[in-house]
Amino acid sequence: MSDTIPLEELASLPSLHHLRVSPDGDRVACFYDGSGRNELCLIDPETGDLTQVSDGNVPRDAKFPIQWSADGESVYFHRDQGGDEQNDVYAFDVDDGEARPVVENDGQTFLVDVASDGRRLLYTTDAGDQMNLYLYDHDAGESTQLTRYDRPVYGGQFSPDGNHVAYVTNERDDLENRDAYVASLAPTVGDRAAGGNRAAGGGGSTDGDTADGFEPRRLDVSSEGRETWVSDWTPDGDALLLTDNETNFQRCGLYDLATDEVTWLGDAAADETGHFVHPDGYVFAERTTEGTQRLVVYDRDGAELATPFTDGVAWSEGGRRAGVFPDGSVLTGQNAPTTRDTYYRYDPAADEATVLREPEYGDVDPAAFADAEYVTYESTDGTDVGAVLYDSGARPSPVVVAVHGGPRYDVKKGFDERTQFLVDRGYSVLWPNFRGSTGRGREFKNAIHGDWGGQEQADVAAGARWIAEKEWVDGDNLAVFGGSFGGYSAYWQLVRYPDLWDAGIASVGITDLPALFEESMAHFKTNLREQMGDPEENADLWRERSPITHVEAIEAPLLMLHGVNDPRCPISQARLFRDALVERRGWTEGEEFEYHELGDEGHASTDVGYKIRVFHELADFLDERFPAE
């Protein structure tokens, strides 16, 4: 075992999250955990110096974003209870250090935009069962429900003048479909809030389609079954930056609201996601290809600039209203397998980037981090599957096949402390981007629909067989590891490919699909229907593709980790599988398998204490059950 990087030091490396430029550009708000706990901090944009302003009165987990108030005096954040994600919206007054509730609901609530007038907020909540869009009026202290769909509403953005909103939902028969909508707020909404639902405990009726007087129009950008997403308004409010996958690969374009015409950018040869429109007309986007995420910038004529952000993972922070400084420079970030997040001020006019804040390494030598390469292998049906591979250098090397969550996600060649933890302990790590992953177009992403536990799991198993054949790999020491959908995959691999694996680790994973559906929030139920069809009409499939159905087949030792407050994959999923291991497989906890519930935690966490505990559990399990020589 290598173990050159102290476990607790690696888990405690300070991290910045959700950097947002203040309205006047004089400071940058962020979450930062350099004290050992996540706190709200302010960065001087000229020097990069950081000042902590909260004192334990913001969440330990920096999972959810922050936004400035329009006057720059407060920062809005999301507060839940122990990771249960039933968020309320709070405001933190940066000068006096006090936090106060703004919108409180008996459900999951997300602040999605702040109007430039400072008076109104847009938020989505499932307090009325399904996730819908609401408007909060500070003056009246009241909320108005804007939409009343029976499927989730995604996002919501005020137009620059605050008189319109844009959002995404699906009213068509095809569950794979997403459409963009624009609706007027004036004069009906904005002065009628006193007649709406009170913010605290509100929700309102979900009957009908939308609130009275709120008349959205659908932007018919693509055919049914495709996905259109709202990225940003143009600064003059005459057009929307949209992201769409009509042509299979995602593309971004400007939709003229007067002519209903779209000017598409780029060549749609790789997945590209529009982010925002700069005040000077530049369009910022992110392009994914073969394990990299490149920051792409188009000029006013639609020509692509040659930005310096070409390797690893690069992004722009905050969008037009929270990521652009008064001088026109843009807050951006970049990392790579051996380099943690570096933040820059990027000037698109000069195409120059200057460092705002360097990454922190404490006493850890970054030279100890392992580099990654993008590889491909052939799955069982001949399809090429891309993957990110980290070689530990051990010979022969045991391997951990790590499965990402989502499944709508993809692994890139960026810095990942979990992977570096495993590699440092002597394990090479393979991250497959199996069918269902993003980054390879709509068809590849949607290939998993109706087939959880099918070909995408064959892709994972094929990756394990492919790497096991390498002469430098110890093919008799393969472990599978994953969280969330990756946790589902870890369970599934162990019960359906028992001869392939020598150990398994499942974190916050799914084990019983019908039970998951019954406990899920309404918007999660919609997503599950999209992924696996109707749970009643396809009851046999839902049961057959549940790992718990096949628990008797498991052979390899298993580590189970789960937060007790997880609302996405409830703790019952782990408890059901634990009980099945004992009652149906005849295993004994502490002998054939390890089981750990994490109190006051939800669906994983950025909290330093959480990471330290999880790393210790992983180390103990691997050292005992799957040791690297």
C-alpha positions as a printed Julia matrix, in Angstrom:
629×3 Matrix{Float64}:
   0.0     0.0     0.0
   1.39    3.41   -0.99
  -0.45    5.77    1.38
   1.9     8.73    0.8
  -0.87   11.32    1.27
  -2.27   11.48    4.83
  -5.95   10.58    4.64
  -7.26   13.39    6.81
  -5.11   16.01    5.1
  -6.43   15.0     1.68
 -10.04   15.07    2.89
  -9.45   18.46    4.54
  -7.92   20.33    1.59
  -9.75   23.7     1.51
 -12.29   24.13   -1.29
 -14.22   27.04   -2.76
 -17.8    26.59   -3.97
 -20.3    28.75   -5.91
 -18.27   31.91   -6.48
 -20.55   34.88   -7.25
 -19.55   38.45   -8.18
 -21.43   41.15   -6.24
 -23.63   43.58   -8.21
 -21.04   46.36   -7.84
 -18.14   44.0    -8.58
 -16.28   44.93   -5.39
 -16.35   41.46   -3.83
 -16.94   37.82   -4.64
 -19.1    35.7    -2.33
 -18.44   31.97   -1.98
 -18.62   29.0     0.32
 -15.21   27.99    1.7
 -14.19   25.31    4.21
 -10.66   26.37    5.14
 -11.69   26.56    8.81
 -12.68   22.88    8.74
 -16.34   23.81    8.27
 -18.15   25.3     5.32
 -18.64   29.06    5.81
 -19.73   32.02    3.72
 -16.71   34.12    2.72
 -15.88   37.18    0.62
 -12.96   37.43   -1.81
 -11.3    40.69   -2.78
 -11.33   40.57   -6.61
  -8.13   42.62   -6.84
  -5.95   40.73   -4.37
  -7.69   37.37   -4.04
  -7.68   37.75   -0.25
 -10.49   35.93    1.53
 -12.52   36.98    4.59
 -14.94   34.74    6.5
 -18.24   36.44    7.34
 -20.44   33.63    8.69
 -19.91   31.73   11.92
 -21.61   28.37   11.7
 -24.94   29.86   10.57
 -24.79   28.54    6.99
 -25.03   24.86    5.93
 -22.12   22.47    6.51
 -22.71   21.07    3.03
 -22.05   23.45    0.11
 -24.2    21.42   -2.28
 -26.6    24.2    -3.29
 -25.72   27.55   -4.9
 -25.84   31.07   -3.51
 -26.97   34.38   -5.07
 -26.47   38.03   -4.21
 -29.37   40.3    -3.45
 -29.79   43.1    -5.99
 -28.48   45.73   -3.55
 -25.38   43.69   -2.72
 -26.09   43.73    1.02
 -27.16   40.1     1.39
 -26.4    36.66   -0.01
 -29.21   34.16   -0.42
 -28.5    30.52    0.44
 -30.41   27.25    0.86
 -30.84   25.7     4.29
 -32.06   22.18    5.04
 -31.99   19.87    8.05
 -29.13   17.41    8.16
 -28.94   16.92    4.41
 -32.64   16.17    3.84
 -32.71   18.73    0.97
 -36.05   20.14    2.09
 -34.53   23.55    1.54
 -35.76   26.91    2.7
 -34.33   30.12    1.26
 -32.37   32.28    3.71
 -30.64   35.65    3.37
 -27.28   36.29    5.0
 -26.52   39.95    5.74
 -22.82   40.2     4.94
 -22.16   43.26    7.12
 -23.81   42.17   10.37
 -23.33   38.4     9.94
 -26.99   37.53   10.57
 -29.01   34.91    8.68
 -32.79   35.2     8.34
 -35.48   33.13    6.59
 -37.05   34.5     3.42
 -39.06   31.63    1.93
 -40.0    28.67    4.12
 -41.95   25.7     2.75
 -42.84   22.16    3.71
 -40.93   20.78    0.75
 -37.9    21.17   -1.45
 -37.32   24.79   -2.5
 -34.72   26.3    -4.84
 -34.06   29.97   -5.46
 -33.57   30.31   -9.23
 -33.31   34.07   -9.85
 -33.3    37.53   -8.26
 -34.96   40.43  -10.08
 -32.83   43.5   -10.79
 -35.35   45.64   -8.87
 -34.45   43.71   -5.71
 -38.09   43.3    -4.83
 -38.88   39.92   -6.35
 -37.44   36.42   -6.29
 -38.18   33.42   -8.49
 -38.1    30.02   -6.86
 -39.27   26.49   -7.55
 -40.79   24.26   -4.91
 -42.68   20.98   -4.61
 -44.66   22.26   -1.6
 -47.75   21.91   -3.8
 -46.7    18.33   -4.66
 -45.06   18.83   -8.07
 -42.09   21.16   -8.63
 -43.54   24.46   -9.9
 -42.47   28.07  -10.28
 -43.3    30.77   -7.71
 -42.69   34.49   -7.31
 -41.87   36.02   -3.94
 -42.48   39.74   -3.3
 -40.3    41.23   -0.54
 -42.54   44.25   -0.04
 -45.65   42.18    0.59
 -43.82   39.26    2.21
 -45.95   36.95    0.1
 -45.57   34.38   -2.67
 -47.59   33.78   -5.81
 -47.68   30.44   -7.57
 -46.99   31.1   -11.25
 -47.2    27.63  -12.83
 -49.42   24.65  -12.09
 -48.0    21.81  -14.16
 -48.25   18.15  -13.25
 -44.65   17.66  -14.41
 -41.61   19.46  -13.01
 -40.64   23.0   -13.9
 -36.9    23.45  -14.3
 -35.2    26.74  -13.52
 -36.68   30.16  -14.14
 -35.07   33.44  -15.19
 -36.26   37.02  -15.13
 -35.79   39.03  -18.3
 -33.41   42.01  -17.87
 -36.37   44.4   -17.36
 -38.03   41.97  -14.94
 -41.29   41.87  -16.92
 -40.97   38.32  -18.28
 -39.74   34.93  -17.14
 -38.35   31.98  -19.04
 -38.38   28.39  -17.79
 -38.51   24.76  -18.94
 -41.12   22.03  -18.56
 -42.82   19.28  -20.56
 -46.47   19.19  -21.62
 -46.04   16.65  -24.42
 -46.67   12.91  -24.35
 -43.01   11.92  -24.68
 -41.39   11.94  -21.25
 -37.98   12.51  -22.86
 -39.19   15.9   -24.07
 -38.28   19.35  -22.64
 -39.5    22.71  -23.99
 -38.66   26.32  -23.21
 -41.41   28.8   -22.28
 -41.62   32.57  -21.97
 -44.35   34.34  -20.02
 -45.2    37.93  -19.11
 -45.26   39.05  -15.49
 -46.57   42.55  -16.13
 -49.01   43.9   -15.25
 -50.83   40.9   -13.76
 -48.13   39.53  -11.5
 -46.02   41.63   -9.16
 -48.7    43.77   -7.55
 -51.08   40.96   -6.68
 -48.78   39.06   -4.33
 -50.88   39.93   -1.3
 -53.57   37.66   -2.68
 -51.19   34.77   -3.24
 -49.92   32.02   -1.0
 -47.91   32.94    2.06
 -44.25   32.05    1.64
 -43.93   30.23    4.94
 -45.69   26.9     4.54
 -47.15   27.96    1.18
 -47.78   25.77   -1.79
 -51.21   26.43   -3.14
 -53.36   24.47   -5.54
 -51.87   22.51   -8.41
 -55.13   22.31  -10.38
 -55.04   23.66  -13.94
 -52.0    24.67  -15.95
 -50.83   28.1   -14.75
 -51.79   30.93  -12.44
 -54.5    33.33  -13.61
 -53.15   35.9   -16.05
 -49.86   34.07  -16.49
 -49.92   33.08  -20.15
 -46.72   31.36  -21.26
 -45.89   30.58  -24.86
 -43.89   27.55  -25.84
 -40.87   28.14  -28.04
 -41.16   25.44  -30.68
 -37.46   24.94  -31.21
 -37.3    21.2   -31.81
 -39.49   18.18  -32.41
 -41.12   16.17  -29.64
 -38.76   13.97  -27.7
 -35.9    16.44  -27.86
 -34.72   18.69  -25.05
 -34.52   22.47  -25.07
 -33.09   24.32  -22.07
 -33.0    28.03  -21.23
 -29.45   29.22  -20.6
 -29.78   33.02  -20.44
 -31.48   36.16  -21.75
 -29.49   38.49  -23.97
 -28.73   41.81  -22.21
 -31.4    43.68  -24.2
 -34.03   41.0   -23.52
 -34.81   40.5   -27.22
 -33.49   36.94  -27.41
 -32.76   33.84  -25.34
 -29.65   31.71  -25.29
 -30.93   28.14  -25.57
 -29.32   24.71  -25.41
 -30.93   22.02  -27.56
 -30.23   18.43  -28.68
 -32.39   18.17  -31.8
 -29.28   17.23  -33.8
 -28.27   14.56  -31.23
 -25.25   16.46  -29.91
 -26.18   19.43  -27.74
 -25.82   22.84  -29.38
 -26.47   26.37  -28.24
 -28.13   29.2   -30.13
 -29.82   32.57  -29.84
 -33.62   32.53  -30.18
 -35.04   35.83  -31.5
 -38.29   36.38  -29.61
 -39.69   38.7   -32.3
 -39.05   36.44  -35.31
 -38.99   33.01  -33.62
 -35.76   32.27  -35.49
 -32.69   30.62  -33.96
 -29.1    31.41  -34.85
 -27.15   28.28  -33.95
 -23.51   28.5   -32.87
 -20.78   25.96  -33.48
 -20.96   22.86  -35.66
 -22.87   20.49  -33.31
 -20.01   17.97  -33.54
 -19.77   17.56  -29.76
 -22.01   18.18  -26.77
 -22.04   21.91  -26.02
 -24.01   23.67  -23.28
 -24.75   27.41  -23.46
 -24.06   29.25  -20.21
 -24.65   32.99  -20.57
 -24.5    36.04  -22.82
 -21.88   38.62  -21.86
 -22.99   42.29  -21.68
 -20.8    42.92  -24.74
 -22.49   40.15  -26.72
 -20.01   37.29  -26.24
 -21.64   33.9   -25.73
 -20.05   31.62  -23.13
 -20.54   27.86  -23.43
 -18.93   24.61  -22.3
 -18.0    21.8   -24.7
 -17.46   18.19  -23.67
 -15.29   15.85  -25.72
 -13.22   12.79  -24.79
 -12.88   13.54  -21.1
 -12.35   17.3   -21.35
 -14.67   20.23  -20.73
 -13.52   23.24  -22.69
 -14.68   26.79  -22.03
 -15.95   28.05  -25.4
 -16.53   31.73  -26.18
 -18.21   33.05  -29.33
 -17.84   36.66  -30.4
 -20.67   38.9   -31.61
 -20.42   37.42  -35.12
 -20.61   33.83  -33.89
 -16.91   33.09  -34.41
 -15.21   30.98  -31.74
 -12.38   32.61  -29.8
  -9.17   30.72  -29.09
  -9.45   30.81  -25.28
  -6.58   29.58  -23.08
  -8.86   27.02  -21.35
  -8.31   23.94  -23.51
  -7.28   21.13  -21.13
  -8.86   19.37  -18.19
 -12.14   20.85  -16.98
 -12.9    24.56  -17.44
 -16.04   26.56  -16.68
 -17.44   30.05  -16.16
 -18.91   30.95  -12.76
 -22.2    32.6   -11.96
 -23.53   33.67  -15.36
 -24.04   37.13  -16.78
 -25.36   38.81  -13.64
 -23.14   37.05  -11.1
 -19.98   36.18  -12.99
 -19.02   39.36  -14.86
 -16.97   42.19  -13.32
 -17.61   45.86  -14.21
 -14.54   45.88  -16.47
 -16.03   43.05  -18.53
 -13.75   40.31  -17.23
 -15.43   37.0   -16.4
 -14.96   34.76  -13.36
 -13.78   31.37  -14.63
 -12.25   28.2   -13.21
 -10.18   25.27  -14.35
  -8.78   22.05  -12.92
  -6.96   18.94  -14.15
  -6.31   15.45  -12.73
  -3.25   16.65  -10.77
  -4.3    20.28  -10.24
  -7.09   21.52   -7.99
  -9.42   24.4    -8.89
  -7.73   27.59  -10.06
  -9.92   30.7   -10.49
  -9.3    33.41  -13.07
 -10.55   36.73  -14.36
 -10.85   36.21  -18.1
 -11.11   39.19  -20.47
 -12.84   38.03  -23.68
 -11.98   41.24  -25.54
  -8.25   40.74  -24.98
  -8.5    36.93  -24.7
  -6.36   37.07  -21.57
  -6.71   35.35  -18.21
  -5.21   36.48  -14.88
  -5.27   34.35  -11.74
  -7.74   35.44   -9.07
  -7.07   32.63   -6.62
  -4.61   29.75   -6.7
  -5.53   26.24   -5.47
  -4.59   25.25   -1.92
  -2.64   22.09   -1.07
  -1.74   22.53    2.6
   1.0    20.05    3.48
   0.09   17.74    0.59
   2.62   17.61   -2.22
   0.65   17.9    -5.49
   3.4    15.91   -7.19
   1.9    12.88   -5.41
  -1.33   13.15   -7.41
  -1.77   10.7   -10.29
  -2.48   11.85  -13.83
  -5.33   10.42  -15.92
  -5.81    9.35  -19.5
  -8.91    9.02  -21.64
  -9.31    5.47  -22.99
 -11.9     3.53  -24.97
 -12.88   -0.11  -24.93
 -15.46   -2.25  -26.68
 -18.64   -3.28  -24.9
 -20.47   -6.56  -25.37
 -22.43   -5.34  -28.41
 -19.45   -3.7   -30.12
 -20.14   -0.14  -28.93
 -17.07    1.89  -27.98
 -17.23    3.11  -24.38
 -15.07    5.99  -23.19
 -13.49    6.0   -19.75
 -11.04    7.92  -17.59
  -8.17    5.8   -16.26
  -5.82    6.55  -13.36
  -2.77    4.25  -13.07
  -1.48    3.88   -9.51
   1.88    2.6   -10.68
   1.6    -0.54   -8.52
   2.67   -3.73  -10.29
   0.63   -5.79  -10.46
  -2.11   -3.29   -9.7
  -5.48   -4.05   -8.13
  -8.27   -2.07   -9.77
 -11.33   -0.2    -8.58
 -13.94    0.29  -11.3
 -15.76    3.43  -10.16
 -19.27    4.1   -11.48
 -20.58    7.65  -11.6
 -24.01    8.79  -10.42
 -26.86   10.33  -12.35
 -26.99    8.4   -14.62
 -27.11   11.72  -16.53
 -23.51   12.68  -15.81
 -20.05   11.97  -17.22
 -16.57   11.73  -15.75
 -13.89   14.04  -17.12
 -10.15   14.4   -16.65
 -10.46   16.72  -13.69
  -9.31   16.67  -10.09
 -11.18   14.17   -7.91
 -10.06   13.64   -4.33
 -11.86   10.28   -3.97
  -9.91    8.93   -6.91
  -6.61   10.33   -5.65
  -7.33    8.73   -2.27
  -7.74    5.3    -3.92
  -4.75    5.7    -6.25
  -2.51    6.78   -3.37
  -3.38    3.56   -1.59
  -2.24    1.5    -4.58
  -5.46    0.99   -6.56
  -5.71    1.94  -10.22
  -9.12    3.45  -10.96
 -11.25    3.18  -14.1
 -14.28    5.49  -14.52
 -16.47    4.25  -17.43
 -18.83    6.66  -19.18
 -21.37    3.92  -19.83
 -24.57    4.21  -21.84
 -26.77    6.76  -20.13
 -23.85    9.15  -19.59
 -23.9    12.7   -20.91
 -21.26   14.14  -23.22
 -21.93   11.87  -26.22
 -25.26   13.14  -27.47
 -28.95   12.53  -26.87
 -29.08    9.0   -28.29
 -26.25    7.71  -26.08
 -27.7     9.46  -23.01
 -31.19    8.09  -23.57
 -30.07    4.56  -24.45
 -30.5     3.64  -20.78
 -34.2     4.51  -20.76
 -36.25    1.43  -19.99
 -33.09   -0.59  -19.47
 -31.59    0.12  -16.04
 -29.53   -2.93  -15.14
 -29.19   -3.87  -18.83
 -26.69   -2.73  -21.41
 -25.26    0.1   -19.3
 -24.24   -2.47  -16.7
 -22.81   -4.65  -19.45
 -20.71   -1.59  -20.37
 -19.37   -1.41  -16.81
 -18.62   -5.14  -16.65
 -16.9    -4.96  -20.06
 -14.66   -2.22  -18.68
 -13.65   -4.46  -15.79
 -12.83   -7.32  -18.16
 -10.92   -4.98  -20.49
  -8.64   -3.64  -17.8
  -8.21   -7.04  -16.15
  -6.48   -8.21  -19.33
  -3.73   -5.55  -19.06
  -0.39   -7.16  -18.22
   0.23   -4.66  -15.41
  -3.12   -5.34  -13.71
  -3.86   -7.91  -11.02
  -6.93   -9.38  -12.71
  -7.84  -11.34   -9.59
  -8.35   -8.18   -7.57
 -11.21   -6.12   -9.01
 -13.57   -4.0    -6.91
 -16.63   -2.0    -7.98
 -17.41    1.31   -6.28
 -20.15    3.88   -6.77
 -22.52    6.38   -5.19
 -26.18    7.18   -5.96
 -26.85    5.59   -9.38
 -23.25    4.42   -9.08
 -24.32    2.77   -5.82
 -27.15    1.05   -7.69
 -24.54   -0.11  -10.21
 -22.27   -1.46   -7.47
 -25.12   -3.51   -6.01
 -26.18   -4.67   -9.47
 -22.68   -5.68  -10.55
 -22.26   -7.78   -7.43
 -25.54   -9.67   -7.83
 -25.54  -10.08  -11.64
 -21.81  -10.49  -12.32
 -20.75  -12.23   -9.08
 -17.81  -14.08  -10.65
 -16.25  -10.83  -11.87
 -15.77   -8.97   -8.6
 -13.63   -9.47   -5.51
 -15.14   -6.6    -3.47
 -17.82   -3.94   -3.73
 -18.56   -0.56   -2.18
 -22.04    1.0    -2.49
 -22.69    4.51   -1.2
 -26.21    6.03   -1.01
 -27.29    3.45   -3.59
 -30.6     2.16   -4.93
 -31.55   -1.44   -4.2
 -35.36   -1.66   -4.63
 -36.84    0.33   -7.52
 -40.56   -0.05   -6.65
 -39.88    1.0    -3.05
 -37.8     3.92   -4.27
 -40.66    5.17   -6.43
 -43.12    5.03   -3.54
 -40.87    7.18   -1.34
 -39.7     9.66   -3.99
 -40.63   13.3    -4.34
 -43.02   14.09   -7.2
 -40.37   15.47   -9.56
 -38.16   12.44   -8.89
 -41.09   10.18   -9.74
 -41.39   11.94  -13.1
 -37.7    11.35  -13.74
 -37.98    7.69  -12.75
 -40.89    7.23  -15.17
 -38.75    8.76  -17.9
 -35.93    6.38  -17.04
 -37.85    3.14  -16.48
 -41.44    3.6   -17.69
 -44.6     3.41  -15.61
 -44.01    1.41  -12.4
 -47.36   -0.38  -12.66
 -47.34   -1.11  -16.38
 -43.69   -2.23  -16.17
 -43.89   -3.77  -12.69
 -42.05   -6.95  -13.71
 -39.17   -4.95  -15.19
 -38.91   -2.68  -12.14
 -38.74   -5.71   -9.86
 -36.37   -7.71  -12.08
 -33.92   -4.79  -12.37
 -33.79   -4.26   -8.59
 -30.59   -5.59   -6.99
 -32.55   -6.81   -3.96
 -34.4    -9.31   -6.17
 -31.12  -11.15   -6.81
 -29.48  -10.78   -3.4
 -28.89  -14.53   -3.09
 -26.34  -14.37   -5.91
 -23.87  -12.03   -4.18
 -20.45  -13.47   -3.38
 -17.94  -10.66   -2.88
 -17.56   -8.77    0.42
 -19.56   -5.54    0.45
 -19.29   -2.17    2.19
 -22.55   -0.19    2.44
 -22.59    3.52    3.33
 -25.76    5.6     3.55
 -26.91    8.89    5.05
 -29.97    8.59    7.26
 -31.54   11.81    5.89
 -31.08   11.04    2.2
 -34.21   12.14    0.26
 -32.99   10.93   -3.17
 -32.11    7.36   -2.21
 -33.79    6.97    1.18
 -32.05    5.08    3.99
 -34.72    2.39    3.61
 -32.97    1.31    0.39
 -29.87    0.33    2.37
 -31.81   -1.17    5.24
 -33.87   -3.36    2.94
 -30.75   -4.75    1.3
 -28.99   -5.22    4.64
 -31.95   -7.21    5.96
 -32.09   -9.26    2.76
 -28.39  -10.1     3.09
 -29.08  -11.45    6.58
 -32.44  -13.13    6.05
 -32.14  -14.41    2.48
 -28.4   -14.68    1.82
 -27.55  -15.84    5.33
 -24.74  -13.35    5.79
 -23.67  -11.78    9.08
 -23.03   -8.06    9.38
 -19.39   -7.47   10.28
 -18.31  -10.73    8.68
 -19.36  -11.02    5.04
 -20.43   -7.37    4.77
 -19.99   -4.0     6.49
 -22.88   -1.6     7.03
 -22.64    2.03    8.17
 -25.37    4.6     8.56
 -24.16    8.21    8.6
 -26.25   10.3    10.99
 -27.27   13.88   10.17
 -26.24   13.32    6.54
 -28.14   13.11    3.3
 -27.15   12.22   -0.25
 -23.37   12.6     0.31
 -21.82   15.91    1.37
 -18.96   18.36    0.79
 -18.51   18.65    4.57
 -14.93   18.0     5.71
 -16.02   15.86    8.65
 -18.2    13.74    6.37
 -15.35   13.21    3.91
 -12.94   12.22    6.68
 -15.33    9.62    8.05
 -16.09    8.17    4.62
 -12.38    7.99    3.74
 -11.71    6.14    7.01
 -14.52    3.67    6.31
 -13.16    3.07    2.81
  -9.6     2.65    4.09
 -10.61    0.16    6.79
 -12.68   -1.9     4.35
 -10.07   -1.91    1.6
  -7.19   -2.72    3.96
  -9.07   -5.67    5.43
 -11.11   -7.03    2.52
  -9.25   -5.86   -0.58
  -5.68   -5.02    0.39
  -3.2    -3.56   -2.09
   0.24   -5.09   -1.7
